[in-house]
């Protein structure tokens, strides 16, 4: 059996959304004659992990090897240092009353920062290419140990975080092993990647991406739009880029609804609310429908399941809405409970705004559940996929009438339940990865 060194920062027992793709590939690769040797982060070395679940690893019956590399978290260390230094400062310094030692305002500005302080500039440097930069060297060392102990035929790294690609770049250079770089999100042009205080370090990001793209034998994008963006930036390497989408586990048994038929119509958004993921347009549409008498408040409920810390002000505003009693905000739960809540709902709400190259993994989770889907989207990969495959209703957030029509169709049973295209089954997606691996090592 051939052996694959898989560099995946996010991997079980972590339950982050980012672990799912690497885990699914690792699950199905042995069926095609490839044994994964995984280098992932050691959860014990992280300041925050969220819920942990070792069950996925236990279910693989020893078919894979997992080496957990401890991460040094530079941002957490910097925060602790700042706290100690702040505690040691004189009260006048801490209160901001002391005179500026430079004698003029702005002396703590970083070069090219556009107003960022030296502290912000230092933070930006430390988090280059991302906040997981302290994992690059431990991952490299763990990978080298596996290469020495096992016969390795190829390397695959997956991002985010991009730090995993840099560890794989070092490993490929040191060992000469062929390498595939898998991008679940864009590195350049990703509005949610490593938001910095300035654009001063953007050229460094671009330089590192070039090194990765030129060093890898294959570069996988998980949307066609991202592949085309790579081709546009690196036309001389166009044949190197391939698309393997995200998907669902076709062997996973999805729960059935346990709700009574006379319960209110339930709309659910599962997952973290952050950035431009704002459920306000849905609430406003429901308010208008109630004001006109098209709908009674007792006939529906909206569930926001998952962390809303990134949109706490928005959620607080919604809970002051006239429909506040019909809105439930619930914390993050384990995967099994989340799937049950999706199965117990009538309409699955997806919000993907402001990104043109990405499709959230949640879309494929919704697809596996088999319930009608309403997506608030702007132009880009998510809208293209939903319309092309007829997976649900795709509406712009500012199209109030369109949102109302989609809600009305769903509540009257006119929404189409999407089929599950076999091309999005991870069994088929893993076959695509194996084809790339086999061709690469010939």
C-alpha positions in Angstrom: 0.0 0.0 0.0 1.3 3.4 -0.9 1.6 6.0 1.9 0.6 9.7 1.9 2.0 12.3 4.3 -1.1 14.5 4.9 -0.3 17.9 6.5 -3.6 19.0 8.1 -3.6 21.4 11.0 -7.4 20.8 11.5 -8.1 17.1 12.1 -10.0 15.1 14.6 -10.4 15.3 17.6 -10.9 18.9 16.6 -14.4 19.6 15.5 -13.8 22.7 13.4 -15.4 23.0 10.0 -11.9 22.9 8.5 -11.1 19.4 9.7 -13.9 17.8 7.6 -12.3 17.7 4.2 -9.0 16.2 5.4 -10.8 13.7 7.5 -13.0 12.5 4.6 -10.0 12.1 2.3 -8.2 10.2 5.0 -11.3 8.0 5.6 -11.6 6.9 2.0 -7.9 6.9 0.7 -7.2 3.4 2.1 -9.9 1.9 -0.2 -7.8 3.1 -3.1 -4.5 1.7 -1.8 -3.2 4.8 0.0 -2.5 4.9 3.7 -2.6 8.4 5.2 0.1 9.5 7.7 -1.4 12.6 9.2 0.4 15.5 10.8 -2.1 17.6 12.7 -2.0 20.1 15.6 -2.0 18.8 19.2 -5.1 20.2 20.8 -3.4 20.2 24.2 -1.1 23.0 22.9 -3.9 25.3 21.9 -5.4 28.0 24.0 -8.9 27.5 22.6 -10.1 24.4 20.8 -13.9 24.2 21.1 -15.5 20.8 21.6 -13.3 17.8 20.9 -14.5 14.4 19.5 -12.2 11.4 19.2 -14.9 9.2 17.7 -14.0 9.9 14.0 -10.5 8.6 14.7 -11.7 5.6 16.5 -14.0 4.7 13.6 -11.0 4.4 11.2 -9.8 1.1 12.9 -6.1 2.0 12.8 -6.0 2.5 9.0 -4.1 5.8 9.5 -1.3 7.2 11.5 -1.8 10.5 13.3 1.1 12.5 14.6 0.0 15.6 16.6 2.6 18.4 16.6 2.5 20.9 19.4 1.8 24.4 18.3 3.5 27.5 19.6 0.8 30.2 19.5 2.7 33.5 19.0 -0.5 35.6 19.3 -1.4 34.0 22.7 2.2 34.5 23.9 2.1 38.2 22.8 -1.2 38.7 24.6 0.3 37.3 27.8 3.4 39.5 27.4 1.2 42.6 26.9 -0.8 41.8 30.0 2.4 41.4 32.1 3.8 44.6 30.7 0.6 46.5 31.3 0.5 45.3 34.9 4.0 46.5 35.4 3.4 50.0 34.1 3.0 53.0 36.3 -0.6 54.1 36.9 -0.1 57.3 35.0 1.2 55.3 32.0 -1.7 52.9 32.2 -4.3 55.6 32.3 -2.8 57.3 29.2 -2.1 60.5 31.2 1.7 60.4 30.8 3.3 62.7 28.2 4.2 61.3 24.9 7.9 60.5 25.2 8.4 61.3 21.5 7.1 64.8 22.0 4.7 64.5 19.0 1.6 62.4 18.2 2.0 59.4 16.0 5.5 58.4 17.0 4.3 54.8 17.5 3.1 54.3 14.0 4.4 51.4 12.1 6.0 51.8 8.6 3.4 51.7 5.9 0.7 51.0 8.4 -1.8 53.7 7.5 -2.4 54.5 11.1 -1.6 51.2 12.7 0.5 51.3 15.9 3.9 49.6 16.4 2.0 47.1 18.5 -0.3 46.3 15.6 2.6 46.2 13.2 4.5 43.7 15.4 1.3 41.6 15.8 1.0 41.6 12.0 4.6 40.3 11.6 4.1 37.6 14.2 1.0 36.4 12.5 2.6 36.0 9.1 1.3 34.1 7.2 -1.4 33.4 9.8 -2.0 33.1 13.5 -0.8 29.4 13.3 2.7 30.3 12.1 4.1 28.8 15.3 3.1 25.4 13.9 5.2 25.4 10.8 8.4 24.2 12.4 6.8 21.6 14.7 4.8 20.2 11.7 7.9 20.0 9.6 9.7 18.1 12.3 6.8 15.7 12.8 6.6 15.2 9.1 10.4 14.4 8.9 10.0 11.8 11.7 7.3 10.0 9.7 9.4 10.2 6.5 12.3 8.5 8.3 10.1 5.9 10.0 7.9 5.1 7.0 8.1 4.8 3.2 6.3 7.9 2.0 5.2 8.2 -1.7 3.7 11.7 -1.7 2.7 14.8 0.3 -0.6 16.6 0.5 -1.2 19.7 2.5 -4.5 21.5 3.0 -5.2 25.1 4.0 -6.3 27.2 5.8 -4.2 27.8 7.6 -1.5 28.5 4.9 1.1 27.6 7.5 0.5 24.0 6.6 1.6 24.6 3.0 4.8 26.2 4.2 5.6 23.2 6.3 4.8 21.0 3.3 7.1 23.1 1.1 10.0 22.6 3.5 9.3 18.9 3.6 9.1 18.5 -0.2 12.3 20.4 -0.7 14.1 18.4 2.0 12.9 15.0 0.8 12.2 15.5 -2.9 8.8 14.0 -2.5 6.0 15.1 -4.9 3.5 17.4 -3.3 -0.1 18.5 -3.8 -1.3 21.8 -2.2 -5.0 21.8 -1.5 -6.8 25.1 -1.0 -10.1 25.1 0.8 -10.1 28.9 0.7 -8.1 31.4 -1.2 -4.9 32.7 0.4 -4.8 36.0 -1.5 -8.1 37.9 -1.8 -9.8 36.1 1.1 -11.6 38.7 3.2 -11.5 36.5 6.2 -7.8 35.4 6.0 -5.7 37.0 8.7 -7.3 40.4 8.8 -4.5 42.8 9.6 -4.2 46.3 10.7 -2.7 47.4 7.4 -1.8 46.1 3.9 1.9 46.5 4.5 2.6 42.8 4.5 0.4 41.9 1.5 3.5 41.5 -0.7 4.9 38.9 1.7 1.7 36.9 1.5 1.8 37.1 -2.3 5.5 36.0 -2.3 4.8 33.0 0.0 1.8 31.9 -2.2 4.0 32.0 -5.3 6.6 29.8 -3.6 3.9 27.3 -2.7 2.3 27.3 -6.1 5.7 26.9 -7.9 6.9 24.2 -5.4 3.8 22.0 -5.6 3.3 19.5 -8.5 -0.5 20.0 -8.3 -2.6 22.8 -6.8 -6.2 21.8 -5.9 -8.9 24.5 -5.6 -12.2 23.5 -4.0 -14.2 25.7 -6.4 -13.9 26.3 -10.1 -13.9 30.0 -9.5 -10.8 29.7 -7.3 -9.0 27.5 -9.9 -9.7 30.1 -12.6 -8.3 32.8 -10.3 -5.1 30.8 -9.9 -4.9 30.4 -13.6 -5.3 34.1 -14.1 -2.5 34.8 -11.7 -0.1 32.1 -12.8 -0.9 31.5 -16.6 2.4 29.7 -17.2 1.4 27.0 -14.6 -2.3 26.7 -15.8 -2.1 22.9 -16.2 -1.0 22.5 -12.5 -4.4 23.7 -11.2 -7.4 21.3 -10.7 -10.7 21.5 -9.0 -11.9 19.1 -6.4 -15.0 20.5 -4.6 -16.1 20.0 -1.1 -18.9 17.5 -0.4 -20.7 15.2 1.9 -20.1 11.7 3.3 -22.4 9.5 1.3 -22.1 6.7 3.8 -23.1 8.8 6.8 -26.6 8.0 8.0 -28.5 11.3 8.4 -31.0 11.6 11.3 -34.8 11.8 10.6 -37.1 14.5 11.9 -38.5 13.9 15.3 -40.9 16.8 15.3 -44.7 16.7 15.4 -46.4 17.8 12.2 -48.3 20.6 13.9 -45.3 22.5 15.2 -44.5 25.9 13.9 -42.5 26.2 10.6 -38.8 26.2 11.6 -36.1 28.1 9.9 -32.6 27.4 11.0 -29.1 28.8 10.4 -26.4 26.5 11.8 -22.9 27.8 12.2 -20.9 30.8 13.3 -22.2 34.3 12.5 -19.3 36.6 11.6 -18.2 39.1 9.0 -21.1 39.8 6.6 -23.2 36.7 7.7 -26.2 38.7 8.9 -29.7 37.2 9.3 -31.3 40.6 9.5 -32.8 40.4 6.0 -34.7 37.3 6.9 -36.1 38.8 10.1 -37.2 42.0 8.3 -38.9 39.9 5.6 -40.8 38.0 8.3 -41.8 41.3 10.0 -43.2 42.6 6.7 -45.2 39.4 6.1 -46.6 39.6 9.6 -47.5 43.3 9.2 -49.5 42.6 6.1 -51.3 39.7 7.7 -49.7 37.1 5.3 -48.2 35.3 8.3 -48.9 35.0 12.1 -46.0 35.1 14.5 -47.0 31.9 16.1 -46.7 30.0 12.7 -42.9 30.1 12.6 -39.7 30.3 14.5 -36.1 31.2 13.5 -33.2 29.3 15.2 -29.7 30.7 15.1 -27.6 27.7 16.1 -23.9 28.3 16.9 -21.6 31.1 18.0 -22.9 34.6 17.3 -20.0 36.4 19.0 -18.9 38.0 15.7 -22.3 39.5 15.2 -23.3 40.1 18.8 -24.6 43.6 18.1 -26.7 42.4 15.2 -28.2 39.6 17.3 -28.9 41.9 20.2 -30.8 44.2 17.7 -32.8 41.3 16.4 -33.8 40.3 19.9 -35.4 43.7 20.2 -37.5 43.1 17.1 -41.3 42.7 17.3 -40.6 39.1 16.5 -38.1 38.6 19.3 -40.2 35.9 20.9 -39.9 33.9 17.6 -36.1 34.0 17.5 -34.0 31.5 19.4 -30.2 32.0 19.7 -28.6 28.7 20.8 -24.9 28.0 21.5 -22.7 25.7 19.5 -23.5 22.0 20.0 -21.9 18.7 19.0 -22.2 17.5 15.4 -24.8 14.8 16.2 -27.1 17.3 17.9 -26.6 19.9 15.2 -27.6 17.4 12.5 -30.7 16.4 14.5 -31.7 20.1 14.7 -31.2 20.5 11.0 -33.4 17.4 10.4 -36.0 18.8 12.7 -36.2 22.0 10.7 -38.3 22.9 7.6 -36.0 25.4 5.9 -32.2 25.6 6.1 -30.7 29.1 5.9 -27.3 29.7 4.3 -25.7 33.2 4.4 -22.6 33.7 2.2 -22.0 37.4 1.4 -18.9 39.2 0.2 -16.9 36.2 -1.0 -16.7 35.4 -4.7 -14.4 32.3 -4.7 -15.7 30.3 -1.7 -18.6 27.8 -1.1 -19.1 27.2 2.7 -19.0 23.6 3.8 -22.3 24.1 5.4 -24.0 24.0 2.0 -22.9 20.4 1.6 -24.0 19.5 5.1 -27.4 21.0 4.3 -27.5 19.0 1.0 -26.9 15.8 2.9 -29.8 16.5 5.2 -32.2 16.8 2.3 -34.3 19.8 3.3 -35.3 23.0 1.3 -32.5 25.6 1.4 -32.7 29.4 1.2 -29.4 31.1 0.6 -28.6 34.8 1.0 -25.7 35.3 -1.3 -23.9 37.8 -3.4 -22.4 37.2 -6.8 -19.8 34.4 -6.7 -19.1 30.7 -6.4 -21.9 29.9 -3.9 -24.6 31.5 -6.0 -23.2 29.9 -9.1 -23.3 26.4 -7.6 -26.8 26.7 -6.1 -28.2 27.9 -9.4 -26.3 25.5 -11.6 -27.2 22.4 -9.5 -30.7 23.6 -8.5 -29.9 23.2 -4.9 -32.3 25.8 -3.4 -33.3 29.4 -3.6 -30.5 31.9 -4.0 -31.5 35.5 -3.2 -29.5 38.7 -2.7 -29.7 40.1 0.9 -31.1 43.4 -0.4 -33.9 41.7 -2.4 -36.7 41.9 0.2 -39.4 40.8 -2.3 -37.3 37.9 -3.4 -36.7 36.8 0.2 -40.4 37.0 1.0 -41.3 34.9 -2.1 -38.7 32.3 -1.2 -40.1 32.1 2.4 -43.7 31.9 1.1 -42.8 29.1 -1.3 -41.1 27.2 1.5 -44.0 27.7 4.0 -46.6 26.5 1.5 -44.6 23.4 0.6 -43.6 24.6 -2.9 -39.9 24.6 -2.4 -37.9 21.9 -4.2 -36.0 19.4 -2.0 -32.6 19.2 -3.7 -31.2 15.8 -4.8 -27.7 14.8 -3.7 -25.4 14.9 -6.7 -23.1 11.9 -6.7 -20.3 14.1 -7.8 -20.3 15.8 -4.3 -20.0 12.4 -2.5 -16.6 12.3 -0.8 -16.2 8.7 -2.1 -16.1 10.2 -5.6 -14.1 13.2 -4.6 -11.4 10.9 -3.1 -11.2 9.0 -6.4 -10.4 12.3 -8.0 -7.6 13.0 -5.5 -6.2 9.5 -6.0 -6.2 10.0 -9.8 -4.0 13.2 -9.2 -1.7 11.3 -6.8 -1.2 8.4 -9.2 -0.5 10.6 -12.2 1.9 12.7 -10.1 4.1 9.8 -8.9 4.3 8.0 -12.3 
